[in-house]
Amino acid sequence: MRKQNLNMNILVLGSGGREHTFAWKIAQSQKLNKLFVAPGNSGTDAIATNLNISVTDFEAIKDAVIKNSIDLVVVGPEDPLVQGIHDFFLNDDAIKHVSVIGPQKAAAELEGSKEFAKEFMMRHNIPTAAYESFTKDTVEKGYEFLETLQPPYVLKADGLAAGKGVLILNDLNEAKTELKNMLVDSKFGAASTKVVIEEFLDGIELSCFVLTDGKDYKILPTAKDYKRIGEGDTGLNTGGMGAVSPVPFATKAFLDKIENQIVKPTVEGLKKDSLPYVGFIFIGLIKVGENPKVIEYNVRMGDPETEVVLPRLKTDLIEVFQAMGDQTLSKVNIEIDERAATTIMLVSGGYPEAYDKGKEILGIDKIEDSIVFHAGAKLQDEKVITSGGRVMAITSYGETYQEAIKKSYQSIDNLRFDKMYYRKDIGFDL
């Protein structure tokens, strides 16, 4: 008979680089019995049992949890959280004893709705850009609001648009046209039935990651990711082309401001508003002058930031998750590796627009100085082939971020697949 809480069976939901990184970190724990990932990828296949289940098929997830005696579920992506997977577990007697890492549906609206997040920040005096929201019935008022702002103009689809629902435009007429495209012509489908227009904040971006058990919090290392497909941060937005941790410009004084002005009021605000939250809070920030402001909240870890944040975590991840489930997070000592970590994303040619899948990936076995996190990759006839736009994240450690980046690029020289693309300038702006 398994001793309670000694060795756990864990299920990670998701199929990207973030989930491979979670699986990689969990697999190092002495407290692990069996590890499952649904649906997983070629990377998780090597260290866990992949289950061919969609992250939003709650009934199939329930069956797998019961069949495999799962003790803890780690939710990778946002969709199942916004759709209420945590509530689904709590409301079912057969699985309500299982710990779920990820907020309940009411709190997941922090990512599910830009307007909800903005109202939350205003209520709790959390620094952010001035804004107003509009629907197709108030599109004319939206045009008038745009006229009161200085360019560039920021338009955000209210709902989830897979990281692509934000437009930043320099021309007023183009901004009006795009507002109409979003609201009237449903450019982002249901996600843009409401659009938030906000003032543009000029500064350098970074991300802060917070763990909370609903009472207390712990802050993980900062990271900065690179969203644009082209070098020099040009071209279309992607899910992220690389990341660096820690962020060199985030001084002790600046990190103190983040904690006092943003993290504390966020966690306190969740309590005040009765928004039950056990999980990760990803706070997208911008440094304007010497002050941090919130651009957005995500209710899970970022990708590819996970690939540089978790490798720097020395503490046993299962121990951390157990404490979150038991509301004893304050007792856990989070230890961080002093070294820098960087990751470079290899993507399919054509991404983030149309791209081919099914290309064989060669050279993974030749990499010694970096960790290869699989993202859009799967096993087929014992070969690893591409199955998505962002294919692999190549993570390295270094005494400095420059040294870590150099190692990742040297490792990438061993890798090949047809039309492979990556940015050669990650960290260029630091």
Secondary structure, 3 states (H helix, E strand, C coil): CCCCCCCEEEEEEECCHHHHHHHHHHCCCCCEEEEEEEECCHHHHCCCEECCCCCCCHHHHHHHHHHCCCCEEEECCHHHHHCCHHHHHHCCCCCCCCEEECCCHHHHHHHHCHHHHHHHHHHCCCCECCEEEEEHHHHHHHHHHHHHCCCCEEEEECCCCCCCCEEEECCHHHHHHHHHHHHCCCCCHHHHCEEEEECCCCCEEEEEEEEECCCCEEECCCEEECCEEECCCEEEECCCCEEEECCCCCCHHHHHHHHHHHHHHHHHHHHHCCCCCCEEEEEEEEEECCEEEEEEEECCCCCCCHHHHHHHECCCHHHHHHHHHHCCHHHCCCCECCCEEEEEEEECCCCCCCCCCCCECECHHHCCCCEEEECCEEEECCEEEECCCEEEEEEEEECCHHHHHHHHHHHHCCCECCCCECCCCCCCCC
